[in-house]
Every structure is written in structure tokens, then in C-alpha cells.
Amino acid sequence: MRKYERFVGIAIICLALLGAVLVGLVAFATMQDPAGWQTATVSLFGVWEVMYSTAAPPIGVILAAAGFALLVAAVVALIERRIAKRARTSDDWQENPLAPKRVMAETRGIYAGPVTVTVLIPAHNEAGCIAETIASLRAQSLQPARIVVVADNCTDDTVSIARAAGVDVFETVANTKKKAGALNQALPAVLEGLGDNDTVMVMDADTTLDQGFLEAAVPRFTDDRALMAIGGLFYGAEGAGMLGQFQRNEYTRYARQIRRRRGRLFVLTGTASIFRPRALRTVAEERGRSLPGPPGHVYDTLALTEDNELTLAIRSLGGLMISPVQCTVVTEVMPTWRLLWLQRLRWQRGGVENIGSYGFRPSVIRYWAQQLGIGYGVVAIAAYLLLVLLMVLAVDNWVWIPFWLMVGSIFVVERVVTVWRGGWRARLLAVTLFPELVYAIFLNLVYVRGILDIAVGRKAAWGNVTQPPVSTSADRG
């Protein structure tokens, strides 16, 4: 199952470089005779002869680049739609035990009772925020049937605070597998006796639900017996200065993307996701057979990003999942660059390792394309910055090139429009452009580090952080 994990990083970066080379070859093939350009040659540091042009690229280069990008996007979208349609209508019940067609056939004419929600909150030393998280559940317009705090090796007041709030507490025993191990210990007892409509929500201890989350989610499960999971859309909590705003802008753009996809999600976020018991039980049964991970475990304890891995597991079994726009949550943002680096390194490396574990099966094609897109983006922005640096060194005076000013203006408009719901602070940061460019470069460095760590087999760090409670009032315009 895990034979691709060691080499997946190398494969992705090599394929991304190949894509960059192909674009370069297409551009080169469409270039006209350089003698007809407005070109100049300069010597850098007396050892490097550089030829540059202040003219716009030939129209053939522009069309080739745009056409290549549109073609790749269209192919990925068509493949994704075809795979999704095949999973929904699959008659291969052995390969797709969670396929909607099978679920609908097996539950036809059976009333499993009203939909209920049991909430699990895995918590390791979360005394600073657990009360606020429980309060957000108590404030729901539709109340959960049960709240269980899964206290994992807590040495602070998490357990006493949770019990004082009147919720159940499950304390793990000798768990060394972090969040995934804690949930694997708690889930068997929770799932026992639950029917198809007695759903299970898993939410992070540093997350607060918006008031109508459950009221929006429960009717979805009521109306669609084939629906296996619902993921929340997350927004960043206030605080952490400009670094916090970078993250809030990022989360706002992700939520917009999911809305435009009509709820078709990429990942069942660990901040808050709801599952049918059928989905969790089937995943546990398929571990070690058609899915990676120890048999009988819902969560793969070897995965750095257990929520992303569980998404791939349910998708690989044909399960239907959505993220309704009304199901929103507020989660913490990282307060320092160091903590953000650790968090994103775990996310990035875990995501790559997950697709390595699943190989090239159809259900993960989209995720391979995403990683290749990120890799190509890293190459592209590095090349762009290198060319800008060379131009600065080559010319005596700064040259304003109308073509690139137009491209930059379009990019600024896109940046502002995609964070419009985030409020005036989000828009102001987006319109300045360069700070977010620095943030993008930071994320690219995280990506490169994760790829290199995988390639050399470096042991991964968890990179977890606990912190005091933060305000959850977000200015979303």
C-alpha cells in the first residue's frame, strides 16, 4: 500500500519541472527571429552575458501558455467528473461498498429514525479553549444528542473543565498515536449501537461552530440516505496581526472555491466534519485490504494528516461527501511564523504521503493533479522572481512594461475579488499584492521542504500547538 510514499515527492517535482520545460519548449517554438525584437545584451559582474527585451512576449507565446493551462484544467475537470459519476452509479459493490447506488438499494423502505449527532472533541491539553468549544455546541440552534471530549494524555485542566461543562469525557489509555490514536480508542464505544441516522461529528478543540451548523447539516442527511459525510467550511479567528490576516485570506479563498464547486469538497476538514456510522465502520473493515492502515482502525495512525487520509479512504470506497456553504466554523490561526511553518509542513507532507499511500487509483487523480499544480507553481514563481532580478541587474533604469502591468492588474483584481467576503482588512491586504506574494513564497518554501523531507526519508514532526482562547468574531463584510 505504501510503496509510493518514499518516491512520491521526487515524482511530483520531476513532473512539475517537466511541465515547465514543455511550456518553455512551446514558447521557444512560437518565438520569431530574435533579430526582430527590441533586444539588448549586458554583462553581469563581468562573467555573465545576458540578453533581454523590454517588449511584450510574442502573441504566440501568450496563446500557447494560456492554451496549455486551459487544456490541463479542462482535462482534470473532465476526469474528476467522470470518476465521480462512475462512483455514484457503480454496480461494483465490492470495490465501492459506499457507492450511493448500493446504499440507496440497501436502505430503501427502511426508516432509521431521526438524524442525531454525537460530537467527539479530541483534546490534548486544551484547557485554554475547550470551554469555548463546548459553549459553541451548546449554542447550536439544533442541539447535538451527545458531546464527548476525548482527553488524550492531558496534564492540564481539560478533563475537569469538560466535566464541569456537563459533557462526557473519554480518557485515552497509553496512546502514542496522537489525534488518530485517540479517536481510534474512542470510536468503537461510540459507534456501538448507533444506527444509520445516528451520525458522528469529529471537531477540533480549537474550533467553534457557527450557530446554524448542525441545523444546516442534519436536513442534508435526512434528505439523502446516500450521503456519507459533511465537511465544514473554516474561517480564521481574529488576531495574530498581519500573519493572521494572511491565513484568514487563505481560508476565505478556499471557502469561495468550495462554494463555486457547489459543495464538492477536497478534504473533510478536521475542524468539523460529520460522518454516518456506515462510512466509519466500512473504512475500518477495509483497512489492510483495499485501504492502507491497520485493520479495524477508522483512522490511519501512520498518516500525518489523518483527516485528509480519511477523505481519500471514503472517496476510494465510493462515498458521497459535501461541504454545504451554511456549515461554517471558526478555527485558530498560527500566531508565529515558526508555528505556521510546522503546521503547514505537516499538512503539505501529509497530503503528499497520503496520495503516495493510495497510488494511482482513480479516486486520487484529482489530488495528484493538485500537487503537480503546486509544484509547477513553485517552479513558475521562482523563475519569475529570477527573471525580475536579472532585469533589475541588467538595465540602468527601471522599465515599466505595459504588458506586465496589465497582467499584474488582473492578478490584483483576482486577489481582491476572492477575499471580498473577508471584510475590508482582507481587501486592503490583497490590493497591496506584495505582502501576499511574500506569504506565497513562504508556502512554496514549505512545499519544497516537505518534498525534500519525503525524498530523503527524514522523520516527520507533529508540529502541534496549544494556545489561549481567541476571539471568534470574524469581520466577514
N, C-alpha and C positions, 0 to 999 in steps of 0.2 A: 504493500500500500504506500509506503513512504520512500520508494526508490528514487523519486524525482526531487526530494527535498534538498539534497546537497547541491544539485546542479541546476535547480530552477533559477537561481539568481543569475548565474552565468548565462543561461539560455536566454533570459529576458533581456539582459543588457546587450548581448550579441545581436539578438533580433532587432532591438531598438536601433543599434548602430547600423545594422543592415538597412533598415528603413530610411535612416538619414542618408546613407550612401546612395540608395536608389533615387531619393528625391534630388540629391546632388547630380546624379548622372542624367536624370531627366532635364534638370535645369541646364546642365552643360550642353546637352544635345540640342536644346532650343536656343542657345545663345548664337548671336550673329558674330560676324568678324570683329574681334576686339579693336581693329583699326578704326572702325566707325564709331567707337564710343568716345566719350569725353574722359579719357584716362590720363593718369599721371603716375610717375614712379618716384619713390623716395627711398632713401637708405636709412634704416633704423639702427642706431647705435653703431653704424659703420660696418655692420656684418650681415644685414638682412635687407634685401631689396624687395619692396612691397609695391605692387601696382594697385591703384584704387580708382574708383569712379564715383562722382557725385551725382550721376544721372540715375533715374529710376530704373529698376530692372526691366528687361525686355518683356513685352506683354505675354510672350510665350512662356516665360519662366513663371510669371504670376498665375497664368491659367493652369499650367502644369501642376504647380503646388496646390492651388485651390481644388483642382480636379482630383488630385491624389487623395487629399484629405476627405473630400465628399465621398469618394468611392469607398474608402476604408470605413467611414462612418455608416454608409448605406449597407455595406456587406455585413458588418457586425450587427446592425439593427435587424436585418432580414434573418440572419442566422438565429438571433435571440428569439424573434417572434416564431420562427418555425419550431425551435426546440420547445418553447412554452406551449404552443398549440399541440405538439405531439404528446407532451406530458399530460395535458388536460384531457386528451381523448384516447390515451393509451389503453389498449386491451391487454398489455403485458403486465399482469398484476403481480407477477413475481419480481420483475425488475422495478416496477413503480407501485409499491404497496399503498402509497398515499395519493395516488392519482385521483383526481376528482370523480372520474367516471366510476372507479371502483368504490369510493367512499359513498357516493350517491346511491349506487346499487345496493350496498350492504345496509344502508340506513333507511332505505325507502319504507315508509309506513311505520317507522319506529319513533316514538316520542321519548326523548332522553331527558325531559324535564326542562325547566327554565335554565338559562345560562347563568352560571355563577362564576365568581373569580376568587381564587385563593392566591394571595400575594406572598412571594418569597423575597426577602431582602437579605442577600449575603452581605455580611458586615465584619470587617476586621478593624477593631479599634476605631469605630466611627462615632464615639461619644459626642463629638462636636456637631454632628449633623443628623443623627438618627432620629431625634425627636421631631425635627422639621420635616423629615421624610414621612414619618408616620402621620404627622399632622396633615400633610397634603393628601394622604389617603383617607383620613377621617373627613376631610372637607369635600370629598368627591360627591357630585350630585347623585351618583348611583354608588352605593356603598359596596365594598368587597365583602364576601362572605367570611373571609378569614385572613388575618395578617400574621405571617411567621417571620421573625428575624432569625436568620441563620448565622449565629455568632461563631466566627471561626477564629479560634485561638486568641480571643480577646483578653487583653490585660488592663483595659481601662473600664469605664463605667457603662459601656454599651449595653451589657446584659441587664443591669439594674434599671437603666433609663427605659429600655424597651418594655420590661415587665411593669414598670410604673405607669407606662402609657397604656397598659391593658392589652398587649398583644402577646401571642405565643412566642416562645423562644426555643430554638433548637440549637444546642451546643455541639459542635463537632468534636470528634474524638481522634486525636493523633493524626490530624490531617496535615499533610505536607504538600498538597497539590493546589494550594491557593483557592481561588473562587470556584473553579471547576470541581475540585475535590470536595469542597464544602457542599455544593449543590448535589453532587452525586450521593453524598451521605444523606441529605435531607429528602431528596425526591422520592425514594421508594416508599417511605412512610406517608408522604403527602399524596402520592398517586394512588395508593391503595384505596380501593372503594370508590374512586371518582368515576363518574360516567362521562359520556362523550361531551356533554354540555357543561361539565364542571371544569372550567379552564384554569390554567395556572399562569400567573404573571410572575416574571422574574425582573426585578428592578434594582438598580444600584443604590447603595445607601447615601450617595451624594447627589441624588436626583429628587426633584419634586414634580409631581404630576400637576398639569393644569386641571382646573376644576372639572371640566367636562370629558376627561379622557375616557373613563370607563363607560360613561353614558353614550359616547360615540362608538366605542368598541363592541359592547355587548350586542347591540342590534345586528352588527355585521355577522357575528357568529350565529345569531338566531336565524337570520335570513339565508345563510349559506352554509349548509351542512358540510360542504367540501372544504371550507376554509380551515387551514391548519394553524395559522399563526398571524398575529398582527404586531407590527413593529411601530414604535413611536417615532415621531419627528422631534429631534432635540435642538434646543437653543441654548446658548451660553449664558450663564449667570453674570450679573453685573460685577464689576471690579477688575483688578489686575491691570489697570491703566491701558496703554496702547496695546500691550501684548494680549490683554483680554479682548480688546476690540478686534484684533486680528482673528482670534478664534471665533468670536461671535459672527463676524462677517463670513468666515468659512462655513459655519454651521447654517447660517441663513441661506447661503448659496446652495448648500446640499438640500435643504428643505424645499427650496424652489425647484430644484431639479426633480425631486420626487413628485412634487405637485404636477409638474409638466408631464411626468410619466404616468399620471393618473394613479398614483399609489404603488406602482410596481417598484418594489424596493431592491436595493443592492445587498443590504445586510439587516438582520434582525438585531437592532442595537441593544446592547446590554443595559442601556439606561432604563428602558422599559419595553418589554415585549410580552405578549400573551400567547399561550400555546394550548391547543387541545391535548388532552391526555393521550389520545391515539397517536399523535405525532411523536411525543416524547417516548412513549413505550415502543413504537416501531423503530425509532432511532436506536434505542438501547438493544433491541433484538438484532439489529443489522450490524452492530459494531463487531469488527473482526471477521465479517463476512463480506458484505458489499460496501461497508463503510470502514474507514480507519478508526482505531481506538479499541480499548479493552472491551470484550463482550459484556453486556449488561449495564454499561455506563451510558447515561444520557449525554454527558459532556466528555469530550476527549481531553484528558488531563495533560497530554503531551503538546497540546496546541497553546501557543502564546495568546492568541485571540480566540477564546472559546466561543464567543458569540458569533463571530464570522464563520467559524468552523461548523457550528450548529446550523447556520443558514445554509451552508453548502450541503450538509447532511440531509436536511428536509427537502431542499430543492432536488437533490440527486434521487430521492425516493418519490419524486413527482408531486410533492406537496404544494398547495396553493398558499401564497403569503401576500399580504398587502400592508401599506402604511397609509391609513386614512389621514387626510390633512387636519382633521379635528383632534387627532391623538397626539398632542404635543406635550413635551416635558422640558424642564429647565435643569441643566446639569452644570457641574463645576467647570471652570476654566483653569488651566495651569497658571500659577502666579509668577513663575520664573522661567527663563529660557532653558535652564538646566532640566527642570521637571517636564517642560514641554518636549524637550529632546528625548527624554527617557520614555515618555508616553507614546510619542509618535514613532519612535524606533521600534517599540513593541508592536504597535499597530501595523506598521509597514512590514516589518519582518514576519510577523504572524500571518498577515494576509498572503504574502508570497509563499510561505511554508505551507499554508493551507491548500493552495491550489497545487503545490507540488505533491501533497499527500493524495489528492484526488486525480492526479494525472490529467489526461486529455479527454476525459469523458464529456459528452455534450453539455451537461448541466453547468460546467465551469468555463465554457468557451468565453463567455462574456467577461469573466474575471481575468482570464489570460489577456484578453484584448485591453482591459483597463490597465493592467500592469505594463503591457507593451506601450500603451499610450503615455503612461507616466515616464517610462524610460526614454521614449522618443522626446518628450517634453524636456527632460533633463539635458539631453544632447542638444536640442534646439536652443534653449535659453543660454547654455554655456557657449555655443557657437556665436550667438547674437552678441553676448557681452564681450567675447574675444574680438569680434569684428569692430564693435564700438571702440574698444580700447585701441585697436590698431589704427582706426581712423583718427582718434584724438592724437595719437603719436605721429601720424603721417602728415596731417595738414597743419599749416601755420595758424589758421583761424578757424573757429567753429563754423561749420557749414550747415545751414538749415535746408533739408531736402524735403520738398513738398510731399513726395510720395510717402515717406516715412512719417511725416507729420499727420497725414491723413490716416495711416494705419494706427498710429498712436491714439488719435482722436476716437476712432472706432473702438479701440480697446478700452479707453477711459469710459465711454458711454456704456459699454458692456459691464464694466466693473460697477458702475453706479446703479444701473438698472437691476442687476442681480442681487443687490443688497438693499433695495429700496424699502422693503418691509422691516429692515433692521433699525430704521429711525435716522435722525439727522446725523448722529455721530458716525454711523456706518457709512452714510453717503459722503460725508466730509472726508473720511479716511480713504474711501475708494477714489474720489476725484483727484486726490493728490498723487495717486498712482505709485510713486517711487517707494513709499514705505511698504506697500503691499508687495512690491517687486522684491524688496529685501526679504519679506516673510516667505515669499515663494521660493527664493533661493535657499533659505533656511530649510524648508521642507524638502527641497531637492537634495540637499546635503544629507538629510536624514535617510532619504531613499537610497542614495549611493552607499552610505554606511551600512544600511540593512542588507543590501545586495552583497557587499563585500564580506560582511559577517557570515552570511549563509555560505558563500563560496569557500571560505577558509575554515568553516566549521566552528566558528567562535561561539562559545556558550552564551545564550541569551539571558538578559536580566529582566526581572519582572517590571521594575520601574513604576511601582505603585506609590501613591501619595495620599496622605490624610491631612485634612486641614480644617480650620474652624468653619462654622456655618457662614454662608454668604447670603446676601440679599438675592431674592429670586424675582424681583420686579424688573423685567426687561422692557426697555423702550423699543417697541417694535413699530412705532409710527402708526 
